[in-house]
Amino acid sequence: MIPSREQCLELLRSHNVPRNIITHSLIVSRVAVFLAKELNKKGFNLNINEIEAAALLHDIKKIDSLRSGTGHAHDAWLLLRKLGYNEVAEIVKQHVFLDQNNDSSKIKEEEVVNYSDKRVRHSDIVTLKERFQYLKERYGKDEESIKVINNLERKAFEIENKIFSNIDFKPEEIPKLLRMRG
């Protein structure tokens, strides 16, 4: 079961997700759906509806988790499973940390959403370098947190290379291409 765009937006509102996080999620969704469609043109078989729903709902528990100190990806996974959105929940669970058992020869929905989230800082589409510089400044409080962020950055660049070796434009062209498509 996959919630529609309208159902996702209603879920965000009913869980009191702040407007700025909804805006962020809408932009992540635009990037993710755009990339997935481009990849599907090249023969991939990505589920666009799952990607859109997961991108819209990936931060549904962000504020609650900041207050409670729990992981927002895990909390969102629990909520979405409870609602019966199991496939979407699995993608959302991996929007921060991808499972280690990802097949390196195939691009999966989880990777598209994970990567797209890394490309959006608040409401701006930025490069991975810019996004990770921001993450290091904001969350890099000690040696261990810097190590985690560096590992996430390395993995994000691996996904970027995997995605863009299969499509006909460069990562930095995403904002321009999305503007052209309205």
N, C-alpha and C positions, 0 to 999 in steps of 0.2 A: 504494500500500500504506500502510495506516494502522495503527499499533500499538494494541492494546486498552489500556484503563486498566491492567490487570494487567501487560501487557508493558512499559508505560511505567514502572510502579513497579519492576519487575524490572531494567529498564535503569538506573534511578537507583541502585538498590542495587548492581548489578554495576559501576557506575562510581564507587563509593564517595562518592556525594553525601551530605554531612552531613544529619542529621535536620532541622536548622533550615531548610535550603534545600528539602528535600522538603516540609516543612510549608508553607513559603511557596508552593511550586508547587501544592500541593493547594488552597490558598485562592485563588490566581490562577485555577486551573482552575474552581473553584466560581463565581467571579464571571463568568468568561468564558462558561461554558456557560449560566449564568442569563441573561446579557444576550443571548446568541445566540438562545436559545429565545424570549425576549420579542420580539426583532427578527423572528424567523421567524413569530411570530403576526401580525405586521404586514405580512407578504408578502415578507420578505427570504428568500433561499434560502441561508443560511449552512450550511456543513458542520460540524455539531456534533461529529462524531468527530474531524475534523482540528483543530478548536479545542481540544477536550479534550486531545488528545495533545500539541499544540504548547504549551499552557499547562503541562502536566505536565513537559515536557522542556526548557522554555526556558532553564533555568539548569543543565543537565546538565554543562556544562564550566566553570561559574563558578569553582570552587576551582582547577582546573588552570590556568585563564587568569590568575587572580590571581597564581599562582606563576610563570607563564611570561611574564606581561606582554602576552599577546595578547588579542584581543577575544573574549569568551566567546560572543557571538551567532554570530560567524563560525566559531569552533571547533565549536560545537554544530551549525551548518549542515553543516560538513564531515563530522562524525561521522554525522549522520542521513542524509545522502546516501550515505555509504559503506554504511550499513545498509539502503539501499533505500527510505527513507521520504522521498522527494523533496518531496511536497506539504507535509508537516509541516516539513521542513527549511526550505522557503521562508518559512513563517510564523515559525518560530523565528528565522531570520536577521533578521527585521524587528522583533523584540520591543523593541529599543532604538531603532534609527533606521529609520523607514519609508522605503521607496523613494520618490523624488520623483514618480514617474509614477502615483501612486494616483489613480483616478477620484474626483473630489470628489462626484459624484452618487450613488455607490454605497457601501455599507458592506461592507468585506471582512473576511475571517477575520483577516488580519494586523492590522487596526485594532482588532478586538475583543480580541485577545491583548495587543497593545501597550498599549492603554488599561487593561485589567484588571491587567496587571503594574504599571502606574503607580499603581494604586489600593491596592496591597498593600505596606505597609512591614513587613518581616519577617513577622509573622503577624497583623498588624492591618489591617483595611480602613480606609483613611483618605481624606480629600479630596485632590484634586490639589494644592491649596495646601499642605497639611501634608506631602505626599510630596516636593514640590519644595523646600520649605524644608529638609527633612532632606537631600536630595541636595546642595543648595548648601552646607550646613554640612559635610557629609562629604567631598564631592568638589570643591567650589569653591575650589581652591587658588590659582588665578591668574585673570587677566582672560579668557583664552581658555576655560578650563573653565567659568567663569560664563556666558560667551556661549553655549557649547554647551548648558548646562543650561537657560538661558532660552529657547533655540530649541526644545528638547524640551518645555518647559512650554507654550509657545505652541501647538505642534502637538497636545499632549495635550488642551488646552482646545478646540481645533478639533474633535478627534475626539469629545470629550465632548458638545459641542453637536450634532454630527451624529447621534450615537447617541440622545441624549435628546430630540431634536426628533421622533423616530419612536416613542417609547414613552411610556407613561402615568404615569411616576413620575419623581422627581428623583434626581440622582446620590447625594445624601446619604441616600436611603432604602434603598440597597442593603444595608447591614448588617442593618437591621430586617427587610427582606423575606427575606433569606437565613435569618435566625433563625426566621422564621415557617414557612419550608418545611423546616426541620430540616436 
